[in-house]
Amino acid sequence: GAWRLQALARREGAGGMNGVSLLRLGQLLLVWGAAWWALALASEVLRFAAPALQTTLLLGAATLSVALWGLVAARSQWRELALLCSLLAPLGGLILLHAWHGWYHPAANFAWLAWLALFAVHFLVLRRLGSLLPSRAASAAHVLGCWLLLGVLALELRYLLLSLSEHYNAWRWLGWALLPTAYLWAMALPRSWPWPLSVHAREYRLLAAAPLALLMLAWFWLANALSAGDAEPLAYLPLLNPLELGLLLGLGALFAWGRFALPRLGLEPARALQLAQGVAGLSLFALLTVMVMRSAHHWGGVPWQTSALFDSMLVQAGLSIVWTLIALALMLLGHLRGRRELWLVGAALIAVVVAKLLFVELGNRGGLERIVSFIGVGVLLLVVGYFAPLPPRQAEPPSSNEQPASAHKEPAA
């Protein structure tokens, strides 16, 4: 009925009132028919199919329906039906939310075949029916399809990593982030990609990647703060364990994507670089700080509890030395590159370390950790004073109104 109405509206002309009313009626009938079809299929599957097969059957029914609708839309150049076909990715997302649980396995019970067919039909519809879709609808379909693909693959990888341990540890944290990290790295590369990235670069490089970057930044801080770094059967090594390697890779991907994307999102290149460097530097400082606590937990037997970690002189001594090393690196870099702001940040961190020595370490009674902390920080301060003095201010360029002094000299007699 909807097809007949839209065909009749075309014959009578879209400019006439009768054609417009027939077209609107056909659109309403199309939406009602599609909703009835989807609800009928879903109710039958949920009523009669085994629970283990419901997700696979729902995905298969949705994919087959959209594939048939896509053929009709391409044959008849039916824009409204093409727009309806672009909703396959949101429909797949709803099915994923219905099926998701703590141990969800996207590939179980032949669901891998259903997901593969769904993504194949999704991208085929966007390729064949792209000319029939409004630009905003096509853009949204590409972005949502990208998110759904990454989400399904991330859940599958997370399930595979869950099998490495029975309790929550670093492997489970990594399962969420490895694929988004790889995606951000790929989108930051200045190279040409095949379709759909070659045609819809803005959707994939910016619109789809920007929320992922924010989620990755939140994941970085949560994983760094909450995970003790247990990665059985591997032993913990600072910066060489799965968790911290994953954190470093994720932070590198965020920095690379930020340098590439922030200027294209409207931020000035200089401000974009400063923002990317600031976020990366602060996050790296947090990573190195918690790395000291994880090292004390694994090697020093300090319980992974906030109160126990902050009360441990082993942790406090390690923080003093690591923070001083960070300050030394900042001050050396600022001295070599002539960047006073880096040197001043390092100097401020030195001041924090000295205050911590006076109020925390000095208040502790004896202990080898306090002695090592004072000696280590003192030696590093001597190194800073000798190798990294404050860089001079950069000379401001002369204004256009000023003239060189030689121009005012009178010629010799």
N, C-alpha and C positions, 0 to 999 in steps of 0.2 A: 503494500500500500504506500509506504513512504517513497519507494522508488518511482511508482506511477505518478505520485503527486509532484515530485521534483521534475520528472520528465515533462509533465503537463505544464508546469510553471515555466520551464524553459521554452516550450513551444509558444506559449502565450506572451512571452516577453517579461523579463524581470522588471521592466520599467513601469508596467501597468499595475494598478491596484489589485486586480484579480490575480496576477502572477505573484505578487508579493505575498498575498494572503495564502495562496496555495503553497508557496515555498515555506512559509512559517508553519503551516499545518503539517507539511511533510517532515520538517525538522522535529516537531513535537512527536509525531508518530514514530520517527526513527529512534528518538531517545527512549520513548516508552517501550518500543519493541526490543531494543538492546537491553534495557533494564529487566524486562520480563524474561528474556532469554538467559541472562546472567543469573538471576535469582532462581530460575527453574533448574538450571544445571547445578548450581551450588547446593540447593536443597536436596536434589536427588543424590548427589555425591555424598553429602554429609549424612544422609539418612541410610543409604544402602551399602556404601563402601566401607571396607575395613579401615580403622583409624590409621594404620600404618601407611595405607595407600591413598589417603584422602588428598594430601598435598600434591602427590604426583598426578592424580586424576584432575584436580582443579587446575593445575598448571597446563596439563595437556588439553583440557577443554577450552581454556581461555586462549591458548596458542592456536588451536585448530579453528576456533571461531574467528579470530582476528585474521588468520591467513585467508579464510574464505571471504571475509568482508573486504580484505585488501584486493583480492582478485576482482571482485565486483566493482570496487571503487576505481581501480585502474582501468577496467574495461569501459566503464560508463563515465569516467571523469567526474565522479560524484564527490564533491568537496566535503560535504557534511559527513559522509561515511569514512572518508580518509581521515578527517579529524577524530572520528570515533576510534579508528584503528590506532591512532597515536597514543591512546590511553592504555596500551598493553603494559608499559613499564609501571605506571601507578597501580594497575591491577595486580601485577606480579608482586609489587611491594606489599599490598594488602594481604595477599596469600602468604608471603613470607612472615609478616607480623602474626598471622593466625597460627602458623606452624612453629614459630620460634619458641624455644625454651632453653634452659641452661646447657643441655647437651645436644642441641639441635645439629643434625648432620645433613647438610643440603644434598649430598649425593646418595643418601640411603634410599632403598626401595625404588630404584630406577629414576629417582628424582633428578639425577644428573642429566639423564636424557631429556627430561621435560624442561629443565632449565636451559639446556643447550638449544633445544628447539625454540623456546621462548625468545632467547636473545637473537637467534638467527632470524626469526620472523620480525622481531622489533626493528633490527637494523635494515632488513630487506624492505619493510614498509617505509621507513624513513628515506631509503634510497630511491624507491620506485615512486612513492607518492609525495615526495618533498615539494614538487611544484604545485600540488593541490593544497598544501597546508599553509595557514597563515604563518608569518615569520616568527611571531612570539610562540605559537603552539609548537612549531618545529624546534625552536630553541629549547623550550621547556622539555620536550620529549627527549632530546639528546642529553640534557643535563640529568634528568631523572633516570634515564637508562644507564648512564655512566655510574651514578650512585648505586643503582640496584646491582649492576655487575660487580662493582667493587665490594659491595656488602655481602653478596653471596660468596664470592671468592674468599673474603676475609673470614666469614663464618666457617667455611670449609677448612681453611688453614688453621683456624683456632681449634676446631675439633681434632685435627690431626696432632696438634701440639698438646692437646689435653691428655692424650694417651701416654705422654712421657712422664706424667706424674699423677699421683692420686689426690694431692692437695694443691691448693691455689699457690702458684709460684710464678717465676719470671716467664716461663714458657707461655702461660695463658695471657700475660700482658702483651707479649710479643705477637701473639696471634692476631690481635686487633690492628697492629700498626705496620706490619711488614709491607703489605700491598699498598696502603695509602702512601707509605714512604717511597716505594718504587714509582708510584704514579706521579708524585710531586717532583721527583728527580726527572722523570721522563718529560713532564710538561715544562720544566725549566730549561731543557736542552734546546739550543737554537738550531734545530734541524727540522727538515720537512718530514711529515708523517703521511701515511696513506689516508684515504677516506675512512672515517668521517672527519678526522682532524684537519685534513688539508682544506676542507670547505668550511668547517665549523670550528675553527681554531679558538675563537673567543669563548664559545660554550665550554670546550674541554679544558683549555689552558687557564681560563679565568673564572668563569661562572661556576663550573663544577669543582674546580680546585680550591677556590677561596674558602668555602665552608669546611672542606677537608683539612685545609691548613689550620683553621681555628680548632677543629677537633683534635688534630695532631698535637697542637700546642697544649691543649688541655690534657691530652693523654700523657704527654711528656712530663708535666708537672705532677700528675696523679701517680703515674708509675714510678717516678723518681722518689716521691715522698712516701709511698705506701709499700713498695716492694722491698723485701730484704735481700733480693738478688739470688735466692735459692734457685738453682737450675740443675737439679739432679739429672743425670749422674755426673755432671761436670762440677769441678771444684770452683770456688770463687777466687778470681784474680782481679784486682782493681783495673778497671777500664778494659779488661780482656775477657769479661764474662758476657754471656748472651744478653742480659738486660742492658748493661751499660753500652755495649756495642750497638744494640738496637736504638738506644737513646741518642747516641752520637750520630748514627745514620739518619734518624728522624730529624734531629736538629740541623744537620747539614742539608737535608732536603728542604726544610722550612726556610733556611737562609737562602739557598739557591733559588727557590721559587719566589721568595719575597723580593730579591733583587731583580728578578725578571718581571714579575707581575705588578708590583706596586706602582711603578711609573705608568704602566698601561691602564691602571685603575684610576688614574687622575692625580697621583701624588708626584710632587717634584722629584726628579732623580736624586738630588742631594739629600732631601728629606727621606726618601725611600731607603737610601743606603744607610743613613743614620738610624732609622727605625729598625731595619733588619739587623744591623750590627748591635744595637742596644738590646733587642730581644734575644739574639743569639748569645751575647755576652752574659746577660743576666741569667739565662737558662744554663749556660755552661758553668757559671759560678755555683748555681744551685746543685748541678750534677756533681761537681767536685766536692762540694760540702757534704752531701749525703753519701758520697763514695767513702769519705773518711768514716762515717758512722757504720756503713756496711762492712768496711774492713775491720773495725773494732768488734763488730758483732760476730763475724766469721772467724777472725784470727785471735781476738782477745777475749772471746766468751761473754761479751756484754749483751744482755738481753735486748731484743728488738722492741723496746718500749721507749717512749719519748722521755719519760722521767729518768730511766736508767741510762740512756744515752747521754743526756745533758749533765748528769751527775758524774759521769765517768771522766777521770782525769786523762785517761788514754785518748778519749775522743777530744777533749779540750786541747791537749798538746798537739794532736794531729791537725786540728783545725787551725791552730796558731801557725804551724809550719806551712800548711798548704795555702792558707790565706796570704802569708808573707811571700810564698813563691808566686802566687798569682799577682800580687802587687809588684814584685820584682819584674815579672814579665811585662806588665802594663807600663811600668816606668822605663824599662829598657826600650820597649817599642815606641813609646812616646818620645824618648830621647833620640832614637835613631831616625824617626820619621818627622821629627820636629812638631809633634802634636802635643801641645800643652795640656789639652783636655784629658788625654789618656794618662799622662804623667800625674795630673792632679787626682784622677780617680784612684790610681795606685797609691798616691800619698794619703788619700782619705782612708783607704783600706788599711794602710800601715797604722794610721791613728787608731782605727778600730782594734787592731791586733794589740797595740800597746795598752789601750784601755782594758782589753780583756786580760792581758797579762797582770795588770795591776789589781783588778777587782776579782778575777776568777782564780787564776793560777796562784797568785801570791797569797790568796786567802786559804789555799789548801795546805795542809800540814805535810811538809816533806814529800817524798815520793820521787822516783826516778823520772816520771813523766814531766814533773814540773821543771826539773833540772834540764832535761833534754829540750823542753819548750823554750826556756830562757836562752840557752846556749845557741840553739838553732836559729831563733829569731834574731839574736844579736849578731851572729855571723852574717845572716842575710841582709841585715840593715847596713853592715859595713860594705857589703858588695853593692848595695843600692847606692850608697853615698859616693862610692868610687867610680862605678861604671855608668851610672844613670843620673847625672845632675839635671836640674830643671832646664829644659830647652828654652832658648830665648824667644821672645815674642816675634812673630813674623812682621816684617816691615810692611806698613800699609802703602799701597801704590799711590804715587803723587796724583793730586787732583788735576783736572784739566785746566784750572785757572792758574795753577802754579807754573812757573817757568824756571828752567835751570838757571843757576847763579851766573853761568858764563854769558847768558844773554844780556845781563845788566852791566857787564864790564864795558868800560869805554875802550875804544881801540887805542893802542899805544901810539904815541907821537912819533 
